[in-house]
């Protein structure tokens, strides 16, 4: 189900279409986060995201604004419809976490990892291959990224 090689371009937009973005290639990993913060930011049971190298993201139209948290982790939204588009995580300037539900081909990005299951709503499952009560331990990431690279969803 995961589509695209290094040259594939996945287009995305906010709800109103004023901000459009594109991501080049296959993500490093896909995730669902059940934490309370993500639930509140999405007004849903969890957030879906695809982690990419920062240089894979292109803003093709419009101008995202910072919303949500205004600290070292920066959440970017459409200033008009307020759709949450992507996040630049604190201390990881070379990565961007794109809200995969915004992709035109969103079903091609099922979550491989789900995080903060300790905060999930008891009636919600994301169907991810790997689940963690919090974030995966740092030393688990190389193995998770390598396994995801081989995963076909």
Buried (B, 14 or more C-beta within 10 A) or exposed (E): EBEBEEEBEBBBBBEEEBBBBBBBBBBBBBBBBBBEBBBEBBEEBBBBBBBBBEEBBEBEEBEBBEBBEEEEBBBBBBBBEEBBBBBBBEEEEEBBBBBBBBBEBBEBBBBBBBBBBEBBEEEBBBEBBBBBEEBBEEEEBEEBBEBBEEBEB
